[in-house]
Amino acid sequence: MKVEGKELAIACARAVAENKAEDIRVIDVKGLSSITDYMVVCSGNSLPHLKALMRDTEVIVQEKHDAKPYSGEGRAETKWVVLDYFDVMVHIMHVDSRVEYDLENLWPDAQEVEWEE
């Protein structure tokens, strides 16, 4: 079953949670961002963890929801990787980079989406 939008964002959040991502947030930026409708932001605690999160999230979302990212940007060594599903962007960041870039606060009017069951 292919999912899009909010459902896909929640599916991505649950996929990174399966791989022990930390501080997972789903943010609705529809109408606030020109590049996507939803952002999933999460942290990994090491380079191997970031690699696993990127690789395994892509596999889990494809297997469970028949959705593939249009692209993946960055490498774990950069401490910030992005899976771009067009209407959802998954930002997998090292804790240090997440603090430095503070993505969640770029859109103060954005609404947080509840994703945990």
N, C-alpha and C positions, 0 to 999 in steps of 0.2 A: 504494500500500500504506500504510494508516494505521498509525501506530506510537503507542505510549503508554509511559509510565513511563521506565525506564532507556533504552530504545531512542530514545525521543523526546528525552530529555536529551542523549544523544550526538549525535543529529541536529542539535539546536540548537547544540551546541558546534561541530560541524563547519561549520554555516552561518555562525556569527560568525567562525570562522577564515577562511572564504572571503573575508570583508571586512576582513581584517587586524586583527581585535580582538586585544588584548594580554592576557597573563596569564589565559588561559581556564582556569577550574576547574569541574568538575562534582562536586557534593557530594550524597551520599545522606543526606537528613534524615528518611527514613521512620521513623515512630515517635518522632521527636524534635521535629518541627514539626507544629502542628495545621493549617497552611495548605497544605502541599505535600509531595510525596515527594522531589523532586529540585530542586536549585538549580543553575543555570548562572550563573556570575559572570564578567564580563569587563570589560575597560577599553577606552575609546576615548580618543583624545588631543586631540580638539577637538569643538566643537559640531557642525560638519558631519559629522564622523566618527560621532558618536553618532546623528545623524539617519539616516545611511546604514545603520548597523548595525541600527537598529530596523526601518526600512523593508525592507531587503533580506533580513534574517533571516526576517521574516514571509513574504515571497514565496518564498524558497528552501525553507523547511520546508513550505509549502503545496504547492508544485509537486512536490517530491520525495517527500513523505510524507503528503500529503492531511490535514494537521493545521493548524487555524487557532487562533490564540489566542482565548480567551474575552474578553479585554480587553487593552488596552495602557494603561499608566498613565504619567503624567509626560510632560514635553517635554524636548528636548535642553537647553533653557535652564536647566532645574533640575539638570542634570548627573547625572541618574539616571532611567533609564526602565526599565520592567518589561513584559515580554510574559508574560501569564499563560495557560498552557496547562492549568491546573487541577492536574495532577499534576507539572507542571514549571513553574518560574518562572525566566525569563531576566532577570537583572539586568545591564543595560548601563550602566556607570558611568564618569564622567570619572575619571581617575587620582586627582585631589584628593579627590573624594567617596569613592572606594573606600578610600583610606587613612583618611579621617575616620570612616566607618561600620564598616569592618572586618567585613563580613558573614560572611566565612569562619570567623571565630572565635566567632560567637554560639553555635554548637553544637560544642563541643570533641570530643564523642563521635562526630560524623558521620564517615562514611567517604568518602574521595575516590574517584571513579570514573575509571578510565582510559578516555579517549575517543579518543585519537589512534591511527590505524591503524599 
